[in-house]
Amino acid sequence: MPLSQTAGALALRCESRVNELARRMSRESFEQVPGYTRLPDDVKDLEIAATVRYGARLFLRRVTRSGPGGDELWLFRERAAQRAEEGVPPHLLLRAHALGAYAL
């Protein structure tokens, strides 16, 4: 189903607020994930916020298409691998992803 003109205009308006959204998501939404509050501030403020910004921009750019093209999901795979190496269980990664999608 094609995206309505109104929805496309809304996506364009949201793009300028991605930084604000990323900060809010990385500070409020993800606090529901066990262990998140124990992460160092630089991980939350830099790494997680950067990943949220990337995902939000990817979503807004792709909102009129069927999904990501090429290798645009590389950052999510990289972050998931890093968290796995740190011992974060996969279900917590999925929960954080779901919370991020919900907040967006």
Backbone bond lengths (Angstrom), bond angles and torsions (degrees), N, CA, C in turn:
res aa  C-N    CA-C-N  psi(-1)  N-CA   C-N-CA  omega(-1)  CA-C   N-CA-C  phi
1 M - - - 1.445 - - 1.527 107.87 -
2 P 1.318 117.62 127.47 1.460 120.24 178.96 1.524 111.81 -67.65
3 L 1.305 113.94 149.71 1.460 121.28 179.34 1.525 109.45 -75.36
4 S 1.304 116.32 139.79 1.461 119.81 178.79 1.528 109.49 -70.95
5 Q 1.292 115.65 158.50 1.456 121.49 178.25 1.531 110.21 -62.70
6 T 1.313 117.20 -36.65 1.467 121.97 178.93 1.526 110.77 -64.32
7 A 1.321 117.12 -44.22 1.469 120.78 179.28 1.524 110.81 -64.48
8 G 1.333 117.10 -39.70 1.464 120.54 176.79 1.517 111.89 -62.58
9 A 1.328 116.61 -41.28 1.467 120.90 178.11 1.525 110.60 -65.11
10 L 1.326 117.24 -38.62 1.460 121.19 178.03 1.531 110.43 -63.63
11 A 1.321 116.94 -43.10 1.467 120.60 178.67 1.527 110.52 -60.40
12 L 1.331 117.55 -41.21 1.463 120.53 178.45 1.528 111.66 -64.05
13 R 1.321 116.67 -38.90 1.474 120.08 178.37 1.526 111.13 -67.09
14 C 1.301 116.99 -34.70 1.469 121.30 -178.33 1.525 111.90 -70.47
15 E 1.317 116.34 -29.00 1.463 118.97 -175.14 1.526 112.24 -58.46
16 S 1.309 117.88 -34.45 1.470 120.14 179.81 1.532 112.54 -72.56
17 R 1.329 117.25 -10.72 1.469 120.73 -178.57 1.532 112.61 -107.43
18 V 1.326 116.70 13.43 1.460 120.73 -176.50 1.525 111.79 -61.02
19 N 1.323 118.76 -41.96 1.473 120.60 -179.19 1.523 110.96 -62.11
20 E 1.321 116.84 -44.83 1.466 121.32 178.16 1.528 110.81 -62.07
21 L 1.306 115.97 -44.04 1.461 121.02 179.10 1.528 111.19 -62.36
22 A 1.317 116.83 -43.06 1.467 120.97 -179.66 1.519 111.33 -62.38
23 R 1.331 116.46 -42.91 1.469 119.45 178.13 1.526 110.60 -62.53
24 R 1.321 115.95 -44.82 1.465 119.74 -178.97 1.529 110.47 -63.98
25 M 1.320 116.47 -44.96 1.463 119.65 -179.52 1.521 111.20 -63.90
26 S 1.336 117.01 -43.04 1.463 118.80 -176.11 1.518 111.98 -73.46
27 R 1.310 118.38 -17.91 1.465 121.08 178.77 1.524 112.94 -100.11
28 E 1.319 118.68 -34.82 1.462 121.00 -173.53 1.529 112.92 -105.90
29 S 1.302 116.45 -55.49 1.465 120.06 -172.76 1.517 112.31 -62.36
30 F 1.331 116.32 -46.01 1.450 119.18 -173.35 1.523 113.82 -77.75
31 E 1.326 117.77 -7.46 1.462 119.48 176.54 1.525 111.40 -64.17
32 Q 1.325 116.99 -13.15 1.457 121.62 177.32 1.536 112.09 -79.17
33 V 1.334 117.04 -10.43 1.462 121.36 -179.58 1.529 108.56 -88.26
34 P 1.335 117.19 122.03 1.467 119.38 179.78 1.534 111.85 -54.94
35 G 1.321 116.10 132.49 1.455 122.30 178.64 1.513 113.96 91.30
36 Y 1.317 117.59 -14.14 1.466 120.54 -177.65 1.522 112.02 -62.26
37 T 1.310 116.40 -42.72 1.468 119.64 -176.31 1.529 112.22 -66.02
38 R 1.336 117.23 -19.45 1.470 120.47 178.96 1.528 112.82 -85.31
39 L 1.335 117.02 -8.39 1.463 119.20 179.34 1.527 109.90 -68.12
40 P 1.329 116.88 148.00 1.472 119.58 176.42 1.531 110.59 -60.51
41 D 1.315 116.18 147.68 1.468 120.97 -179.40 1.520 112.45 -57.12
42 D 1.352 117.44 -37.97 1.460 118.38 -178.55 1.529 111.67 -65.82
43 V 1.326 117.53 -31.90 1.470 120.17 176.15 1.522 109.58 -67.01
44 K 1.329 116.58 -44.41 1.468 120.54 179.96 1.530 111.21 -68.35
45 D 1.327 116.50 -46.58 1.459 120.80 -173.32 1.520 113.30 -77.11
46 L 1.304 117.17 -29.80 1.467 119.80 -176.73 1.527 112.02 -104.87
47 E 1.318 116.21 -64.61 1.460 119.78 -172.63 1.524 113.03 -67.36
48 I 1.317 116.64 -52.22 1.465 119.47 -177.38 1.526 110.38 -68.37
49 A 1.319 117.22 -43.01 1.468 120.19 178.76 1.528 110.73 -62.21
50 A 1.338 117.88 -39.24 1.466 120.69 178.04 1.522 111.06 -64.31
51 T 1.318 116.56 -39.62 1.463 120.23 178.53 1.524 110.43 -66.61
52 V 1.324 116.58 -40.08 1.469 120.73 177.55 1.527 110.00 -63.60
53 R 1.328 117.04 -44.80 1.472 119.93 178.31 1.524 110.88 -59.78
54 Y 1.312 116.14 -44.30 1.466 120.56 179.39 1.527 110.18 -59.74
55 G 1.328 116.48 -48.29 1.466 120.39 -178.95 1.516 112.88 -64.30
56 A 1.311 116.63 -40.71 1.470 120.06 179.94 1.519 110.58 -65.61
57 R 1.326 116.59 -44.30 1.472 119.36 178.60 1.523 111.29 -65.32
58 L 1.320 116.19 -39.52 1.462 120.17 177.12 1.529 110.18 -60.32
59 F 1.319 116.24 -46.04 1.465 120.75 178.24 1.525 111.05 -59.63
60 L 1.319 116.52 -49.07 1.463 119.97 -176.91 1.521 112.01 -65.56
61 R 1.337 117.82 -34.89 1.467 120.36 177.06 1.521 111.11 -70.45
62 R 1.300 116.22 -33.94 1.456 121.16 -174.49 1.515 113.92 -96.07
63 V 1.311 117.29 2.74 1.454 120.79 -174.25 1.533 111.99 -59.18
64 T 1.314 117.11 -26.29 1.463 119.56 179.94 1.525 112.53 -93.64
65 R 1.318 116.74 -1.04 1.472 120.63 -179.85 1.515 109.49 -115.48
66 S 1.322 116.00 175.97 1.464 119.95 -175.81 1.522 113.88 -77.55
67 G 1.300 118.79 -19.65 1.458 119.82 179.67 1.505 111.32 165.49
68 P 1.323 116.33 -179.25 1.460 120.63 -177.92 1.524 111.06 -61.88
69 G 1.297 115.35 145.17 1.447 120.69 176.48 1.514 110.39 -114.30
70 G 1.302 116.17 162.47 1.461 120.04 178.78 1.511 111.29 60.30
71 D 1.303 115.55 -138.29 1.464 120.96 -178.81 1.519 110.51 -112.27
72 E 1.317 117.39 47.81 1.459 121.23 -177.15 1.521 113.43 -75.09
73 L 1.310 117.52 -10.06 1.468 120.73 -179.22 1.531 112.01 -95.33
74 W 1.334 117.45 8.77 1.455 121.63 -176.71 1.521 112.56 -56.04
75 L 1.335 117.70 -40.35 1.464 120.05 -176.42 1.523 111.30 -64.72
76 F 1.314 117.30 -37.23 1.461 120.54 179.69 1.529 110.66 -67.65
77 R 1.332 116.65 -39.07 1.473 119.69 176.93 1.528 110.60 -65.34
78 E 1.333 116.15 -41.84 1.469 120.56 179.42 1.520 111.33 -62.40
79 R 1.326 117.18 -46.55 1.468 120.94 -179.83 1.531 110.72 -65.05
80 A 1.325 117.36 -40.48 1.464 120.14 178.70 1.530 110.40 -62.55
81 A 1.319 117.18 -40.59 1.473 120.68 177.74 1.526 110.84 -64.56
82 Q 1.330 117.09 -41.07 1.467 120.30 177.93 1.523 110.84 -62.35
83 R 1.320 116.60 -45.30 1.464 119.57 -179.95 1.529 110.64 -65.10
84 A 1.322 117.86 -38.32 1.464 120.40 178.27 1.531 110.50 -62.94
85 E 1.323 116.93 -41.32 1.467 120.90 177.41 1.521 111.50 -63.11
86 E 1.327 116.15 -28.99 1.465 121.20 178.46 1.521 111.87 -84.32
87 G 1.323 117.44 -3.18 1.452 121.19 177.46 1.522 115.52 91.08
88 V 1.328 117.56 13.16 1.461 120.27 178.49 1.526 108.09 -75.29
89 P 1.326 117.88 125.14 1.471 120.29 -179.67 1.526 111.71 -65.07
90 P 1.330 117.74 144.30 1.474 121.72 -179.24 1.532 113.36 -54.92
91 H 1.343 117.98 -35.78 1.468 118.53 -177.81 1.539 111.47 -65.13
92 L 1.334 117.61 -29.12 1.462 119.55 177.01 1.530 111.28 -73.93
93 L 1.333 116.29 -35.07 1.465 119.35 175.28 1.523 110.45 -63.43
94 L 1.317 115.95 -43.60 1.466 119.64 178.91 1.523 111.27 -65.56
95 R 1.317 116.74 -37.56 1.462 120.19 178.29 1.528 110.68 -63.97
96 A 1.330 116.84 -43.32 1.462 120.42 178.16 1.527 110.48 -62.84
97 H 1.323 116.85 -41.07 1.464 120.77 178.23 1.528 110.51 -62.75
98 A 1.315 116.74 -43.92 1.472 120.88 179.81 1.531 110.66 -64.34
99 L 1.329 117.13 -41.52 1.462 120.27 177.40 1.526 111.38 -62.84
100 G 1.315 116.10 -39.82 1.451 120.23 178.20 1.526 111.41 -63.93
101 A 1.310 116.16 -43.93 1.475 119.79 178.12 1.523 110.33 -63.98
102 Y 1.313 117.28 -39.76 1.459 120.48 178.79 1.534 111.43 -64.26
103 A 1.333 116.30 -44.88 1.460 119.94 179.85 1.530 111.21 -64.28
104 L 1.324 116.09 -38.72 1.457 119.30 179.00 1.513 110.33 -65.20
